Amino acid sequence: MKNQLTRRSFMQETTAGLAGVALAGLSPRTAAGSVVKKANKLALFGGSPVRQESFSQIWPVFDDREERALLKALRSGNWCCLRGNAVYDFEKTFSDRMGVTHCTLSNGGTTALGASLQCLGVGAGDEVITTPHTFIATINVMCNLHALPVYVDVDPDTGSINADLIEAAITEHTKAIVPVHLGGWPVDIEKVMQVADKHGIPVVEDACQSVFAEVNGKKVGTFGATGCISFQEWKTLVCGEGGAILGSDPELMRRCAAFVNNGRDPQGQIKGYPFAGSNHRMTEFQAAILTEQYKRFLEQDEIRQRHGQYLESELCRIPGLSRRKRYTENTRITYFNFEVDYDRTRMQGVPAARFAEALRAEGIPMQGGPRVYSGGCHREGMLEQHLNSRGFQTVFSKARLDHYRTSLDNLPVMDRRVTSVKEMIKADTKIALLGSREDVDHMIAAFRKVAAHLDQLA
């Protein structure tokens, strides 16, 4: 990066007072020139920590606005969306902001994924290409349709599905591709779409954790046939439980809306229950909270962007720290999770895990280590239960299931047989970046302090 310092210039700048003396809760700017005891000793070894107080852990954020919205829904007596308007009003608001023509709310991100696959015709005997590095819900919906989740290995530099490997995984049974934008970091979605379009395979984007992430000005969740969002309480836009299906194909979205509402035609053109369906409706209570949380989210997103960009820019001036890989330069991440690459060779050989340990002692909750991806959905017991079930064994031949089991061992990056030389420092910054600029300055000061005293960690 253009603002990357050399080790020598970094040490000269740091020893001027912005890192080693940013102690006792002072920001780098206010700390300059202060005289602070133990300035040259890391907190890990008895020095004074940069930050004394903990970061706020209160989430979700709410006040009487959400309470009033809930009471309004309660007192209306219209608790189901079939008689209310909060669900349908928010669908219009959200689709407009996301840049699609249709949005269907559901009672969860999982049911949004399941409805999308069902309405695209995925069923028994089919295959769906996806990543092993995701929450199990992504896989639940495939297996519940008696379809095989076909795993493509991950990019060692990001943990996202390796788009270069997708084409080789396509077979005559492939009915959909489900890339997952984890933690606010977009996958290589443009390349995924190129492969999908070439083979005429629909894409269902799992964008559950990545509301407002963008690639080249287009929001993730709006590239594929559908995109699925989660409003579960540990996302950035929340209502406890809830989800959304996004799309612009009117007939497909008509069927998705019907599916979450027992198969009723949302256009009212066909009476009765003409379409496949279940009951995955969002309640008016969820939508009432979601409406207020959305207003709050718009403000929070701006704060995260401002603080996240500032934090990343300043940290990447430290020799040995650099931006995590993006697939296009014009990528907007959400700072749901924060990551920087860590080069041990420029950090006097100090492992990222040790650096992060020192940061935690300074009051900054960061984790560090090699870019490896533990576990994986391909190793979960639920998968073998499905493969051994009567349904799967009726649909799939023994030879095909045996071949599938063998394929699960062909994920060298996910299974740590091939690892990136990179290490990383990371944190869940969904809450931490919503504080003051001084909070972010404390993070920067702690990083600078630890980097300036690597000799104490070696």
C-alpha positions, 0 to 999 in steps of 0.5 A: 500500500502507498502509505506502508511505512518502512520498519525504520521510519515506523520506529522513528515515528512510534518512538516520537510518542504515538505508540509507547505512551498511548497509555492510561486510556489516552488516544494517540493524539492526546497522548503525544508529549505525555509522560507516562510510567512504564511506557516502554513495557508491554502490559503483558509483562506488567506495563500499563495497558493502552485501554483500561475499560472494556469495549461495549458488549451490549447487543442488540442496541434498542430503546423506547423506539422498539418498545413503542413499535412492539406495543403498536403491533400488539395493540393493533391486534393484527399480529399476523402479516396477513392482516397487518402491514409492517411486513409488506411495508418493509419488503418494499423499503428493503427491496428499493434500498437493495436495488431489486424489484422484489423482497419476500420476508421470512421467519429466518435466513435458513428458511429464505435459503430453503425457499429459494432452492425449492422454488428453483426446483432443487430436489431429491437426487440433485447436487448443489455446489457450495463451500464447506466454510459456512454456518451449518444452516447453508447445508441443512436446507440442501440436505433437507431437500435430499440434495447433495451439498457438493463442496468446493475448497476455499481460497487460502487467503480469504476462506471464501469459496474458490471460484476457480474450482467451481467449474470442475465441480459441475456435473449433470446433476448440478442444479444450483450454486450457493456462494456464501459472503461470510462476515461482511466479506464478498466472495469473488461473485463476479467470477462465480456468476461468469461460471454459472451463466456459462453453464446456465446454473442459477445462483442463490447467494447466502448473504446472511451476514453481509447486508450492504456489502458491495462489489463494483457498486452492486450489493451482494445478494443481488447478483444471483437468481436470489439472495438471502439475508438473515436478521438473526440477532447477531447480524448487523440488521436484526429482529431476533429471528428473520430473513429476506429473499431478494430478487428481480425475476418476477415469476421466481419471486412470486413462487418464493412469496407463495412458498413462505405463505403456504403456497398462496398466490401473492398476486391473488390471480389464482385462488386456493393454494396453487404453488408448493409451500410451507409456513415461513411467514414473518410476524408483525412483531418481528417486522415492527422491530426490524423497521426500527432497527433498520433506521438504526442500522443505517446510522450504524453502517455509516459509523462502521464504515468511517471507523473501519476504514480509518482503522484499516488505513492506520494499521496498514501503515505498520510494517508487517500488516496489510489489507485482507484480499479483496477480489475487486478493488471496488469492494465495500466490506461491512466491518462485521468482522475485521481482518488484516494480514500479518507478515511474521517475517516483518515482525521479528518472527513473532507469531500472529497469535503472540502479537494478538495476546499482547493486544488483549493485554493492552485491552484490545480484544483481537485474535491472531493466527495462521490463515487456516479454517478449522472444522468445516460443514463437510465434517459435521455428523449431520451429513453422515446421518443424511447419507445413511437415511432411508430417503438418501439411500432410496434416491442415490445409488450406493456407488454414488454415495461412496463416490461422494464420501470420497470427494469429502477428502478432496478439500486440502485447504479446508482440511489444513493439508495446504495452508497459506503462508499468511497469518492474520489478526482479526476481531468481531468489530460489529459492536467495537466500531460503533463507539467513539473515534477515541475507541478506534485510536486506542486500537491503533495505539495498542497495535503501534505499541506492540509493534514497537516492542516486538523484542519483548515478545520474541 
